[in-house]
């Protein structure tokens, strides 16, 4: 199994480097070493910011630890920093923390003490990452909700620009939409592009290149030199941060969006570029549907499916799981007389019931064996995470009770609340049954799909305890007639 965290040790003392490397490797971390700050910076640049933690000595040749920390923060790299030195004072430690270091440890140090500091830093990093993931999902959901309410491409563009300003705080925006903008193919906003002819020309040519070739770009004073773009427009340096991505449909590129920050703002990071790619993808779909349809119901379903697939990308064995759960739930719902808006709610809940798994670590989701008690406790949090994510999206608030309770059992043995009987929302009881059936009838990381006869036996045994008895009897009747999930049976 791949290590969860990547650590870089930077020290000019070979013996200390090897001792730290061995101790951290035994803890399960992937560890690399560097002999000085310049060596470390070269490794970081070559790895594409893949390190989670740098543990660096202060005094080293070529580039010391303080200079390395300054360059890491100057480039806005997403990596935590632990400083170790035998020459520090309390004032030095305070200065390091002000410069962006996560912690400070004085030499000589006990290995147990160092490992404790490392665990603490990486635990905080993990929690921060999970929160960032949840925040990104909420922003995507809010964007999709806003785009879905617009009925023409002008309103879609206005909403897209508003969300770009809110989520990315650019000093200027350039939007290239050759076939859709009434005032011309290019729309620019922000004084930076209006008053700077060289920058406007550079961003315009960047958008035109992306329109032709389709690649996304993240450019600043460090990455511009490594790109194929000429710096002739900027003889005095490039004090900007630019990210630009295409607006792609499945068979057509309809535009490009570029965001620019000036030298007073922090540099954009890889995570920002990834989120902008998702924003651009949803906006491209919204523009297509606004152009073709008077209503955007198809977009709403596409967005919901994309959220479900965002979770399933993390888990090879559950591809298509959410769509099948939604299908089975609606089939059962219709059989017991549910229709109209309630059936639509049931379908959306089936598609999004596992959205909280986006916050569950991959090594737990994809574990090939049974989960430990600690891992299972983490897995059970996904229903709470799902409620928290969807609860921040007004249009989906009526789905959250279903998501939150879809693992409750009628005998009170489920989670997260241990609800029983009629305390469980009716639609959640349907999702619980459909989810269980789909899990039993499909391949998983830890087992193959169960035979239909064993599934029927399990459902019969669990009717009235794990699942609602009346719903289970109805579903068993459907299974015996139609064999869903068992083609050719």
C-alpha positions as CSV (number, residue, x, y, z in Angstrom):
1,X,0.0,0.0,0.0
2,X,1.3,3.5,-0.9
3,X,2.4,5.7,2.0
4,X,-0.2,8.3,3.1
5,X,2.4,11.0,3.6
6,X,5.6,12.0,1.8
7,X,8.4,13.5,3.9
8,X,11.7,15.2,2.9
9,X,14.6,15.4,5.4
10,X,17.1,18.2,4.7
11,X,20.3,18.1,6.7
12,X,24.1,18.3,5.9
13,X,24.9,15.7,8.5
14,X,24.7,12.3,6.7
15,X,24.4,10.3,9.9
16,X,21.5,12.3,11.3
17,X,19.7,12.2,7.9
18,X,19.9,8.4,7.9
19,X,18.8,8.0,11.5
20,X,15.7,10.2,10.8
21,X,15.0,8.5,7.5
22,X,15.0,5.1,9.1
23,X,12.8,6.2,12.1
24,X,10.2,7.8,9.8
25,X,10.2,5.0,7.3
26,X,9.4,2.5,10.1
27,X,6.4,4.7,11.0
28,X,5.1,4.1,7.4
29,X,6.1,7.4,5.8
30,X,7.7,7.7,2.4
31,X,10.9,9.5,3.0
32,X,13.5,11.2,0.8
33,X,16.6,13.1,1.8
34,X,18.5,16.2,0.7
35,X,21.9,17.5,1.8
36,X,21.1,21.2,1.7
37,X,18.3,23.7,0.9
38,X,19.1,24.0,-2.8
39,X,19.1,20.3,-3.2
40,X,15.7,20.2,-1.4
41,X,14.2,22.9,-3.6
42,X,15.3,21.1,-6.7
43,X,13.6,17.9,-5.5
44,X,10.4,19.8,-4.6
45,X,10.3,21.5,-8.1
46,X,11.0,18.1,-9.8
47,X,8.2,16.4,-7.8
48,X,5.5,18.9,-8.5
49,X,4.9,19.8,-4.8
50,X,4.3,16.2,-3.8
51,X,5.8,16.4,-0.3
52,X,3.6,16.8,2.7
53,X,6.3,17.7,5.2
54,X,9.9,19.1,5.1
55,X,12.1,18.5,8.1
56,X,15.0,20.9,7.7
57,X,18.2,21.8,9.6
58,X,18.8,25.5,10.0
59,X,22.5,25.8,9.2
60,X,23.6,24.2,5.9
61,X,25.8,25.2,3.0
62,X,24.5,26.6,-0.3
63,X,21.0,27.3,1.1
64,X,20.1,27.2,4.8
65,X,16.9,26.2,6.4
66,X,15.5,29.8,6.8
67,X,16.2,30.5,3.1
68,X,14.5,27.2,2.1
69,X,11.5,28.1,4.2
70,X,11.3,31.6,2.7
71,X,11.4,30.2,-0.9
72,X,8.8,27.5,-0.1
73,X,6.4,30.1,1.3
74,X,7.3,32.6,-1.5
75,X,6.2,30.0,-4.0
76,X,3.1,29.3,-1.9
77,X,3.8,25.5,-2.0
78,X,1.4,23.3,-0.1
79,X,3.9,21.6,2.3
80,X,4.4,21.8,6.1
81,X,7.7,22.7,7.5
82,X,9.5,21.5,10.7
83,X,12.8,23.2,11.6
84,X,15.5,21.5,13.6
85,X,18.7,23.2,14.8
86,X,21.2,23.2,17.7
87,X,21.7,27.0,17.4
88,X,18.2,28.3,18.1
89,X,16.6,30.4,20.8
90,X,13.0,31.1,21.8
91,X,13.2,34.2,19.6
92,X,14.4,32.1,16.7
93,X,11.5,29.7,17.2
94,X,9.0,32.6,17.2
95,X,10.6,33.9,14.0
96,X,10.3,30.5,12.3
97,X,6.6,30.3,13.2
98,X,6.0,33.8,11.9
99,X,7.7,32.7,8.6
100,X,5.3,29.9,8.2
101,X,6.9,26.9,9.9
102,X,4.5,24.4,11.5
103,X,6.9,23.7,14.4
104,X,10.4,23.8,15.8
105,X,12.6,21.3,17.5
106,X,16.0,21.9,19.1
107,X,19.0,19.6,18.6
108,X,20.0,17.3,20.1
109,X,16.5,15.7,20.3
110,X,15.0,12.4,21.2
111,X,13.6,10.4,18.3
112,X,10.4,9.8,20.1
113,X,10.0,13.5,20.6
114,X,10.6,14.2,16.9
115,X,8.1,11.4,15.8
116,X,5.5,12.9,18.2
117,X,6.0,16.4,16.5
118,X,5.7,14.8,13.0
119,X,2.6,12.9,13.9
120,X,1.0,16.0,15.3
121,X,1.8,18.1,12.2
122,X,0.6,15.5,9.8
123,X,-2.6,14.9,11.8
124,X,-3.4,18.6,11.5
125,X,-2.5,18.5,7.8
126,X,-4.9,15.6,7.3
127,X,-7.7,17.3,9.1
128,X,-7.1,20.5,7.1
129,X,-7.1,18.6,3.8
130,X,-10.4,16.9,4.7
131,X,-11.9,20.3,5.5
132,X,-10.6,21.7,2.2
133,X,-12.1,18.8,0.3
134,X,-15.5,19.3,2.0
135,X,-15.3,23.1,1.3
136,X,-14.5,22.5,-2.4
137,X,-17.5,20.1,-2.7
138,X,-19.8,22.7,-1.1
139,X,-18.5,25.4,-3.5
140,X,-19.1,23.0,-6.5
141,X,-22.6,22.2,-5.3
142,X,-23.4,25.9,-4.8
143,X,-22.1,26.8,-8.2
144,X,-24.1,24.0,-9.8
145,X,-27.2,25.1,-7.9
146,X,-26.8,28.7,-9.1
147,X,-26.1,27.7,-12.7
148,X,-29.0,25.3,-12.7
149,X,-31.4,28.3,-11.9
150,X,-30.3,30.2,-15.0
151,X,-32.3,29.9,-18.3
152,X,-29.9,31.7,-20.7
153,X,-26.2,31.8,-21.4
154,X,-25.9,35.5,-20.4
155,X,-27.2,34.7,-16.9
156,X,-24.9,31.6,-16.8
157,X,-21.8,33.7,-17.6
158,X,-22.8,36.3,-15.0
159,X,-23.2,33.6,-12.3
160,X,-20.0,32.0,-13.3
161,X,-18.1,35.2,-13.0
162,X,-19.6,35.9,-9.6
163,X,-18.6,32.5,-8.2
164,X,-15.1,33.0,-9.7
165,X,-14.7,36.2,-7.8
166,X,-16.0,34.7,-4.6
167,X,-14.0,31.5,-4.7
168,X,-10.7,32.6,-6.2
169,X,-10.4,36.4,-5.5
170,X,-8.8,37.4,-8.8
171,X,-7.6,40.9,-9.6
172,X,-8.8,40.3,-13.2
173,X,-10.7,37.7,-15.3
174,X,-10.5,36.9,-19.0
175,X,-13.2,34.8,-20.6
176,X,-12.9,33.6,-24.1
177,X,-16.2,32.4,-25.6
178,X,-16.1,32.7,-29.4
179,X,-19.7,31.6,-30.1
180,X,-21.6,32.9,-27.1
181,X,-20.6,36.4,-26.0
182,X,-22.9,39.1,-27.5
183,X,-20.2,41.9,-27.2
184,X,-17.4,39.9,-28.9
185,X,-15.4,36.7,-28.3
186,X,-13.4,38.0,-25.3
187,X,-14.8,39.4,-22.0
188,X,-12.3,41.0,-19.6
189,X,-13.0,42.3,-16.1
190,X,-10.6,44.1,-13.7
191,X,-8.4,47.2,-13.9
192,X,-5.2,45.0,-14.2
193,X,-6.1,44.0,-17.7
194,X,-7.8,47.3,-18.6
195,X,-4.8,49.4,-17.8
196,X,-1.9,47.0,-18.7
197,X,-1.6,46.5,-22.4
198,X,1.2,44.0,-22.1
199,X,-0.6,41.9,-19.6
200,X,-3.8,42.0,-21.6
201,X,-2.0,40.9,-24.7
202,X,-0.2,38.1,-22.8
203,X,-3.5,36.7,-21.3
204,X,-5.3,37.0,-24.6
205,X,-2.7,35.0,-26.4
206,X,-2.6,32.5,-23.5
207,X,-6.4,32.0,-23.9
208,X,-6.1,31.6,-27.7
209,X,-3.4,29.0,-27.3
210,X,-5.5,27.0,-24.8
211,X,-8.5,27.3,-27.2
212,X,-6.4,25.6,-29.8
213,X,-4.5,23.0,-27.8
214,X,-6.6,22.5,-24.6
215,X,-3.9,22.4,-21.9
216,X,-4.4,24.1,-18.5
217,X,-1.7,26.5,-17.2
218,X,-0.6,27.7,-13.8
219,X,2.0,30.5,-14.3
220,X,4.0,32.7,-12.0
221,X,7.5,34.2,-11.7
222,X,8.8,30.6,-11.0
223,X,6.9,28.5,-13.5
224,X,6.9,31.0,-16.4
225,X,10.6,30.4,-16.9
226,X,10.0,26.6,-17.2
227,X,7.1,27.1,-19.7
228,X,7.2,27.8,-23.5
229,X,6.0,31.3,-23.0
230,X,8.3,34.2,-23.8
231,X,9.1,36.7,-21.0
232,X,9.7,39.4,-23.5
233,X,6.5,41.2,-22.5
234,X,7.9,41.5,-18.9
235,X,11.5,42.8,-19.0
236,X,11.3,43.7,-15.4
237,X,9.9,40.4,-14.2
238,X,6.6,38.7,-14.0
239,X,4.9,39.7,-10.7
240,X,1.6,37.9,-11.4
241,X,-0.1,34.6,-10.8
242,X,-2.2,33.3,-13.6
243,X,-4.2,30.1,-14.0
244,X,-6.2,29.3,-17.2
245,X,-8.3,26.3,-18.2
246,X,-10.4,25.3,-21.1
247,X,-14.2,25.1,-21.0
248,X,-14.6,21.6,-22.6
249,X,-17.6,19.6,-23.6
250,X,-17.3,15.9,-24.6
251,X,-16.7,16.7,-28.3
252,X,-16.2,20.4,-28.4
253,X,-14.2,23.2,-26.7
254,X,-16.4,26.2,-26.2
255,X,-14.1,28.6,-24.4
256,X,-11.3,29.4,-22.0
257,X,-11.2,31.2,-18.6
258,X,-8.1,32.9,-17.1
259,X,-7.7,34.4,-13.6
260,X,-5.0,36.8,-12.7
261,X,-3.6,38.0,-9.4
262,X,-1.1,40.8,-9.0
263,X,2.0,40.9,-6.9
264,X,0.1,42.0,-3.7
265,X,-1.8,38.7,-3.6
266,X,-0.6,35.1,-2.9
267,X,0.2,32.8,-5.7
268,X,-2.4,30.4,-7.0
269,X,-1.8,26.7,-6.0
270,X,-2.3,23.4,-7.8
271,X,-5.5,22.9,-5.7
272,X,-6.9,26.2,-7.0
273,X,-6.2,25.0,-10.5
274,X,-8.0,21.7,-9.9
275,X,-11.0,23.4,-8.5
276,X,-11.1,25.9,-11.4
277,X,-11.1,22.9,-13.8
278,X,-14.2,21.6,-12.1
279,X,-15.8,25.0,-12.2
280,X,-15.1,25.3,-15.9
281,X,-16.5,21.8,-16.6
282,X,-19.8,22.6,-14.8
283,X,-20.0,26.0,-16.5
284,X,-19.4,24.5,-20.0
285,X,-22.2,22.1,-19.4
286,X,-24.5,24.9,-18.1
287,X,-23.7,27.0,-21.2
288,X,-24.5,24.1,-23.5
289,X,-27.8,23.4,-21.8
290,X,-28.8,27.1,-21.6
291,X,-28.2,27.3,-25.3
292,X,-30.1,24.2,-26.2
293,X,-32.9,23.9,-23.6
294,X,-35.5,26.3,-22.0
295,X,-35.2,24.3,-18.8
296,X,-32.1,22.8,-17.2
297,X,-33.4,19.6,-15.7
298,X,-30.9,17.5,-17.7
299,X,-28.0,19.6,-16.2
300,X,-29.3,19.0,-12.7
301,X,-29.2,15.2,-13.2
302,X,-25.7,15.5,-14.8
303,X,-24.4,17.5,-11.9
304,X,-25.8,15.0,-9.4
305,X,-24.3,12.1,-11.3
306,X,-20.9,13.9,-11.5
307,X,-20.9,14.3,-7.7
308,X,-21.7,10.6,-7.2
309,X,-18.9,9.7,-9.7
310,X,-16.5,12.0,-7.8
311,X,-16.9,9.6,-4.9
312,X,-16.8,6.4,-7.0
313,X,-13.5,7.5,-8.7
314,X,-11.9,6.8,-5.3
315,X,-13.2,3.3,-5.2
316,X,-12.8,1.0,-8.2
317,X,-15.2,-1.6,-6.9
318,X,-18.2,0.7,-6.5
319,X,-18.3,2.2,-10.0
320,X,-21.9,2.8,-10.9
321,X,-23.0,1.9,-7.4
322,X,-24.9,5.2,-6.8
323,X,-26.8,5.0,-10.1
324,X,-27.9,1.4,-9.4
325,X,-29.0,2.3,-5.9
326,X,-31.1,5.2,-7.3
327,X,-32.6,2.8,-9.9
328,X,-33.4,0.1,-7.3
329,X,-34.8,2.7,-4.9
330,X,-37.1,4.3,-7.5
331,X,-38.3,0.9,-8.7
332,X,-39.2,0.0,-5.1
333,X,-40.7,3.5,-4.5
334,X,-43.0,3.2,-7.5
335,X,-44.1,-0.3,-6.3
336,X,-45.3,1.2,-2.9
337,X,-47.0,4.2,-4.5
338,X,-44.4,6.9,-4.4
339,X,-44.4,9.4,-7.3
340,X,-43.9,13.0,-8.3
341,X,-41.6,15.2,-6.2
342,X,-41.1,12.4,-3.6
343,X,-39.8,10.0,-6.3
344,X,-37.5,12.7,-7.6
345,X,-36.1,13.2,-4.0
346,X,-35.7,9.5,-3.8
347,X,-33.7,9.4,-7.0
348,X,-31.4,12.3,-6.0
349,X,-30.9,10.7,-2.5
350,X,-29.9,7.4,-4.2
351,X,-27.4,9.2,-6.4
352,X,-25.9,11.2,-3.5
353,X,-26.2,8.8,-0.6
354,X,-22.5,8.2,-0.4
355,X,-21.3,11.8,-1.1
356,X,-19.7,11.9,2.4
357,X,-17.2,9.2,1.3
358,X,-15.2,11.9,-0.4
359,X,-13.9,12.6,3.1
360,X,-12.9,9.0,3.8
361,X,-9.3,8.1,3.2
362,X,-8.6,6.0,0.1
363,X,-6.8,3.2,2.0
364,X,-10.0,2.5,4.0
365,X,-12.4,2.7,1.0
366,X,-10.2,0.3,-1.1
367,X,-9.1,-2.0,1.6
368,X,-9.2,-5.6,0.2
369,X,-10.2,-7.2,3.5
370,X,-12.6,-6.5,6.4
371,X,-12.2,-3.1,8.2
372,X,-10.7,-2.9,11.7
373,X,-12.9,-1.4,14.4
374,X,-11.0,1.9,14.1
375,X,-11.4,1.9,10.3
376,X,-15.1,1.0,10.5
377,X,-15.6,3.9,12.9
378,X,-14.1,6.3,10.4
379,X,-16.2,4.8,7.6
380,X,-19.4,5.3,9.5
381,X,-18.7,9.1,9.5
382,X,-19.6,9.3,5.8
383,X,-23.3,9.7,6.5
384,X,-22.6,12.6,8.8
385,X,-20.2,14.2,6.3
386,X,-22.9,13.7,3.6
387,X,-25.4,15.6,5.7
388,X,-22.9,18.4,6.4
389,X,-22.0,18.8,2.7
390,X,-25.6,18.8,1.3
391,X,-26.9,20.8,4.3
392,X,-25.1,23.8,3.0
393,X,-26.8,23.7,-0.4
394,X,-30.3,25.1,-0.1
395,X,-31.8,23.2,-3.0
396,X,-30.7,19.9,-1.5
397,X,-31.6,20.5,2.2
398,X,-34.6,18.2,1.9
399,X,-32.3,15.4,0.9
400,X,-30.1,15.6,3.9
401,X,-32.3,13.6,6.4
402,X,-32.3,10.7,3.9
403,X,-28.5,10.8,3.4
404,X,-27.9,11.1,7.2
405,X,-30.2,8.1,8.1
406,X,-29.7,5.7,5.2
407,X,-27.7,3.3,7.5
408,X,-30.2,3.2,10.3
409,X,-31.9,-0.2,11.0
410,X,-35.5,-0.6,12.0
411,X,-34.4,-2.5,15.2
412,X,-32.2,0.4,16.3
413,X,-28.9,-1.3,15.6
414,X,-27.8,1.1,12.8
415,X,-25.9,4.4,12.8
416,X,-25.4,7.3,13.3
417,X,-28.3,7.9,15.7
418,X,-29.5,4.3,16.4
419,X,-33.0,5.2,15.2
420,X,-35.7,2.6,15.0
421,X,-39.0,1.9,13.3
422,X,-40.9,5.0,12.3
423,X,-38.2,7.3,13.6
424,X,-36.3,6.6,10.4
425,X,-37.5,8.7,7.4
426,X,-39.5,6.5,5.0
427,X,-37.3,7.4,2.0
428,X,-34.1,6.6,4.1
429,X,-35.6,3.1,4.7
430,X,-35.9,2.6,1.0
431,X,-32.3,3.8,0.3
432,X,-31.0,1.5,3.1
433,X,-32.6,-1.5,1.5
434,X,-31.6,-0.6,-2.1
435,X,-28.0,0.2,-0.9
436,X,-27.7,-3.2,0.9
437,X,-29.1,-5.1,-2.1
438,X,-26.7,-3.4,-4.5
439,X,-23.8,-4.1,-2.2
440,X,-24.7,-7.8,-2.0
441,X,-25.3,-8.2,-5.7
442,X,-22.1,-6.6,-7.0
443,X,-18.4,-7.2,-6.6
444,X,-16.5,-5.5,-3.8
445,X,-12.9,-5.1,-2.8
446,X,-13.3,-7.9,-0.2
447,X,-15.6,-10.4,-2.0
448,X,-17.4,-11.3,-5.2
449,X,-21.1,-10.7,-5.8
450,X,-23.3,-13.1,-3.8
451,X,-25.5,-15.7,-5.5
452,X,-29.1,-14.5,-5.9
453,X,-30.4,-17.3,-3.7
454,X,-28.1,-16.2,-0.8
455,X,-29.2,-12.5,-1.3
456,X,-32.9,-13.5,-1.1
457,X,-32.1,-15.6,2.1
458,X,-30.3,-12.6,3.6
459,X,-33.1,-10.3,2.9
460,X,-35.7,-12.7,4.3
461,X,-33.6,-13.1,7.5
462,X,-33.2,-9.3,7.9
463,X,-36.8,-8.3,7.2
464,X,-38.2,-6.5,10.3
465,X,-34.7,-6.2,12.0
466,X,-32.2,-4.6,9.5
467,X,-34.8,-3.5,7.0
468,X,-38.5,-2.4,7.0
469,X,-40.4,-5.6,6.8
470,X,-43.2,-4.4,4.4
471,X,-40.6,-2.8,2.0
472,X,-38.4,-5.9,2.1
473,X,-41.3,-8.2,1.2
474,X,-42.3,-6.0,-1.7
475,X,-38.6,-5.9,-2.9
476,X,-38.3,-9.7,-2.6
477,X,-41.4,-10.0,-4.9
478,X,-39.7,-7.6,-7.4
479,X,-36.4,-9.6,-7.3
480,X,-38.2,-12.9,-7.8
481,X,-40.0,-11.5,-10.9
482,X,-37.3,-9.2,-12.5
483,X,-33.9,-10.3,-11.0
484,X,-32.4,-6.8,-10.9
485,X,-28.6,-6.9,-11.1
486,X,-28.6,-10.5,-12.3
487,X,-29.0,-10.4,-16.1
488,X,-29.7,-13.8,-17.6
489,X,-30.7,-15.4,-14.3
